[in-house]
Amino acid sequence: MRRLIPFGLFILGFLTLTATAWALSFQVPAGFRIKPFAEGLDRPRFMAVAPKGELFVTEIQKGQVVVLTDKNQDGFAEEKTVFAQGLNRPHGIAFYKNGLYVAETGRIIRYTYRPGQLVGEKPQVIVDGLPPGGQHFTRSLAFGPDNKLYVSVGSSCNSCKEESPDRATILQYNPDGSGKKIYARGLRNAVGLSFDAQGRLWATSNGRDQLGDNIPPDELHRVTEGMQAGWPFCHAGKYPDSDPRIARLGTCTQVNKPAWNFQAHSAPLGLTAYQGKQFPKDYQGDLIIAFHGSWNRSIPTGYKLVRAHIEGDKVTKVTNFITGWLDANQAVLGRPVDVVNSPDGGLWVSDDEEGKIYKITYGSKGGS
């Protein structure tokens, strides 16, 4: 039976007061605005936009998928519906043809889906036997223009020789779960997976811990078939592991270097190529990346959105897009997780620390 949790009565007055406060706390480029779209979520992680524009979100701790609906188009979700529950650490989520795919920690399931549907039906296990749990237990997924399913599986540890060949990889499947192969290796924890309009697969990867504040960098990869990114023996394309037992597993001359190196411990997670028409034209095709933020750095870093400027097949520079989740006193106000394009040309951003979804708009859309 459909379960509805009304947002309106709970947040209407609160949002009237807090939207301005939050806007003042964020630093955004001229003409942009960021406002709360939904609150009261339980560790919202990855998102997917349904054919009719509803926003689907995984709540990893509660083990469920919820649907956020803005029926009156006022910029806030009035309704939250539980689409599926009882899941084991659901994380990645994607629509493909007439199905909604959800990545649990040890498998991929598919729900038959009709546009406008708010409750999951006919769950089917598509991929079973993914290595579950471990230090990196989230599983992300994306569908490519080749009609293949791509699944990231993080390492079980910080630095070790894995027993499972599927760890620290991106796997490829047919939509029905057949045809499995290892598409790319050596990615310690590729949480973010996203295809751009040119059909290129981009992935973020979180670097090794316990080597200090600044080494090794976190990574952004342009993923290609057969790629070897180097973990555990080489980090960020040039840093051999400090443990000689691990370093001797390979050399940095054997690896594909990242498209870009980020400040260590930024924890880049979700990313998307901007594909709307609302933002200035030079944003088209650039990657917007969520930095979840450091947990083990002497001076915190991350806690923001950055923009990777793309020219042709290259990242030319990375600049701050929206900051403010970390204030001037180093207080953490939230932790961005995922970024997706919204149907009106804006962006949605999830924050699992504060249990919120934000909407980013530009120009006249930002004033609504």
LINUR-V661143 format. One record per residue. N is the residue number from 0. RES is the residue in three letters. SS is DSSP state (h for helix, s for strand, l for the rest). Layout:
BEGIN
<<N	RES	SS> <N	RES	SS>>
END
This chain:
BEGIN
<<0	MET	l> <1	ARG	l> <2	ARG	l> <3	LEU	s> <4	ILE	s> <5	PRO	s> <6	PHE	l> <7	GLY	h> <8	LEU	h> <9	PHE	h> <10	ILE	h> <11	LEU	h> <12	GLY	h> <13	PHE	h> <14	LEU	h> <15	THR	h> <16	LEU	h> <17	THR	h> <18	ALA	h> <19	THR	h> <20	ALA	h> <21	TRP	h> <22	ALA	h> <23	LEU	h> <24	SER	h> <25	PHE	l> <26	GLN	s> <27	VAL	s> <28	PRO	l> <29	ALA	l> <30	GLY	l> <31	PHE	s> <32	ARG	s> <33	ILE	s> <34	LYS	s> <35	PRO	s> <36	PHE	s> <37	ALA	s> <38	GLU	l> <39	GLY	l> <40	LEU	l> <41	ASP	l> <42	ARG	l> <43	PRO	s> <44	ARG	s> <45	PHE	s> <46	MET	s> <47	ALA	s> <48	VAL	s> <49	ALA	l> <50	PRO	l> <51	LYS	l> <52	GLY	l> <53	GLU	l> <54	LEU	s> <55	PHE	s> <56	VAL	s> <57	THR	s> <58	GLU	s> <59	ILE	l> <60	GLN	l> <61	LYS	l> <62	GLY	l> <63	GLN	s> <64	VAL	s> <65	VAL	s> <66	VAL	s> <67	LEU	s> <68	THR	s> <69	ASP	l> <70	LYS	l> <71	ASN	l> <72	GLN	l> <73	ASP	l> <74	GLY	l> <75	PHE	l> <76	ALA	l> <77	GLU	l> <78	GLU	s> <79	LYS	s> <80	THR	s> <81	VAL	s> <82	PHE	s> <83	ALA	s> <84	GLN	l> <85	GLY	l> <86	LEU	l> <87	ASN	l> <88	ARG	l> <89	PRO	l> <90	HIS	l> <91	GLY	l> <92	ILE	s> <93	ALA	s> <94	PHE	s> <95	TYR	s> <96	LYS	l> <97	ASN	l> <98	GLY	s> <99	LEU	s> <100	TYR	s> <101	VAL	s> <102	ALA	s> <103	GLU	l> <104	THR	l> <105	GLY	l> <106	ARG	s> <107	ILE	s> <108	ILE	s> <109	ARG	s> <110	TYR	s> <111	THR	s> <112	TYR	l> <113	ARG	l> <114	PRO	l> <115	GLY	l> <116	GLN	l> <117	LEU	l> <118	VAL	l> <119	GLY	l> <120	GLU	s> <121	LYS	s> <122	PRO	s> <123	GLN	s> <124	VAL	s> <125	ILE	s> <126	VAL	s> <127	ASP	s> <128	GLY	l> <129	LEU	l> <130	PRO	l> <131	PRO	l> <132	GLY	l> <133	GLY	l> <134	GLN	l> <135	HIS	l> <136	PHE	l> <137	THR	l> <138	ARG	s> <139	SER	s> <140	LEU	s> <141	ALA	s> <142	PHE	s> <143	GLY	l> <144	PRO	l> <145	ASP	l> <146	ASN	l> <147	LYS	s> <148	LEU	s> <149	TYR	s> <150	VAL	s> <151	SER	s> <152	VAL	s> <153	GLY	l> <154	SER	l> <155	SER	l> <156	CYS	l> <157	ASN	l> <158	SER	l> <159	CYS	l> <160	LYS	l> <161	GLU	l> <162	GLU	l> <163	SER	l> <164	PRO	l> <165	ASP	l> <166	ARG	l> <167	ALA	l> <168	THR	s> <169	ILE	s> <170	LEU	s> <171	GLN	s> <172	TYR	s> <173	ASN	s> <174	PRO	l> <175	ASP	l> <176	GLY	l> <177	SER	l> <178	GLY	l> <179	LYS	l> <180	LYS	s> <181	ILE	s> <182	TYR	s> <183	ALA	s> <184	ARG	s> <185	GLY	l> <186	LEU	l> <187	ARG	l> <188	ASN	l> <189	ALA	l> <190	VAL	l> <191	GLY	l> <192	LEU	s> <193	SER	s> <194	PHE	s> <195	ASP	l> <196	ALA	l> <197	GLN	l> <198	GLY	l> <199	ARG	l> <200	LEU	s> <201	TRP	s> <202	ALA	s> <203	THR	s> <204	SER	s> <205	ASN	l> <206	GLY	l> <207	ARG	l> <208	ASP	l> <209	GLN	l> <210	LEU	l> <211	GLY	l> <212	ASP	l> <213	ASN	l> <214	ILE	l> <215	PRO	l> <216	PRO	l> <217	ASP	s> <218	GLU	s> <219	LEU	s> <220	HIS	s> <221	ARG	s> <222	VAL	s> <223	THR	l> <224	GLU	l> <225	GLY	l> <226	MET	s> <227	GLN	s> <228	ALA	l> <229	GLY	l> <230	TRP	l> <231	PRO	l> <232	PHE	l> <233	CYS	s> <234	HIS	s> <235	ALA	l> <236	GLY	l> <237	LYS	l> <238	TYR	s> <239	PRO	s> <240	ASP	l> <241	SER	l> <242	ASP	l> <243	PRO	h> <244	ARG	h> <245	ILE	h> <246	ALA	h> <247	ARG	l> <248	LEU	l> <249	GLY	l> <250	THR	l> <251	CYS	h> <252	THR	h> <253	GLN	h> <254	VAL	l> <255	ASN	l> <256	LYS	l> <257	PRO	l> <258	ALA	l> <259	TRP	s> <260	ASN	s> <261	PHE	s> <262	GLN	l> <263	ALA	l> <264	HIS	l> <265	SER	l> <266	ALA	l> <267	PRO	s> <268	LEU	s> <269	GLY	s> <270	LEU	s> <271	THR	s> <272	ALA	s> <273	TYR	l> <274	GLN	l> <275	GLY	l> <276	LYS	l> <277	GLN	l> <278	PHE	l> <279	PRO	l> <280	LYS	h> <281	ASP	h> <282	TYR	h> <283	GLN	l> <284	GLY	l> <285	ASP	l> <286	LEU	s> <287	ILE	s> <288	ILE	s> <289	ALA	s> <290	PHE	s> <291	HIS	l> <292	GLY	l> <293	SER	l> <294	TRP	l> <295	ASN	l> <296	ARG	l> <297	SER	l> <298	ILE	l> <299	PRO	l> <300	THR	l> <301	GLY	l> <302	TYR	l> <303	LYS	s> <304	LEU	s> <305	VAL	s> <306	ARG	s> <307	ALA	s> <308	HIS	s> <309	ILE	s> <310	GLU	s> <311	GLY	l> <312	ASP	l> <313	LYS	s> <314	VAL	s> <315	THR	s> <316	LYS	s> <317	VAL	s> <318	THR	s> <319	ASN	s> <320	PHE	s> <321	ILE	s> <322	THR	s> <323	GLY	l> <324	TRP	l> <325	LEU	s> <326	ASP	l> <327	ALA	l> <328	ASN	l> <329	GLN	l> <330	ALA	l> <331	VAL	s> <332	LEU	l> <333	GLY	l> <334	ARG	l> <335	PRO	s> <336	VAL	s> <337	ASP	s> <338	VAL	s> <339	VAL	s> <340	ASN	s> <341	SER	l> <342	PRO	l> <343	ASP	l> <344	GLY	l> <345	GLY	l> <346	LEU	s> <347	TRP	s> <348	VAL	s> <349	SER	s> <350	ASP	s> <351	ASP	l> <352	GLU	l> <353	GLU	l> <354	GLY	l> <355	LYS	s> <356	ILE	s> <357	TYR	s> <358	LYS	s> <359	ILE	s> <360	THR	s> <361	TYR	s> <362	GLY	h> <363	SER	h> <364	LYS	h> <365	GLY	h> <366	GLY	h> <367	SER	l>>
END
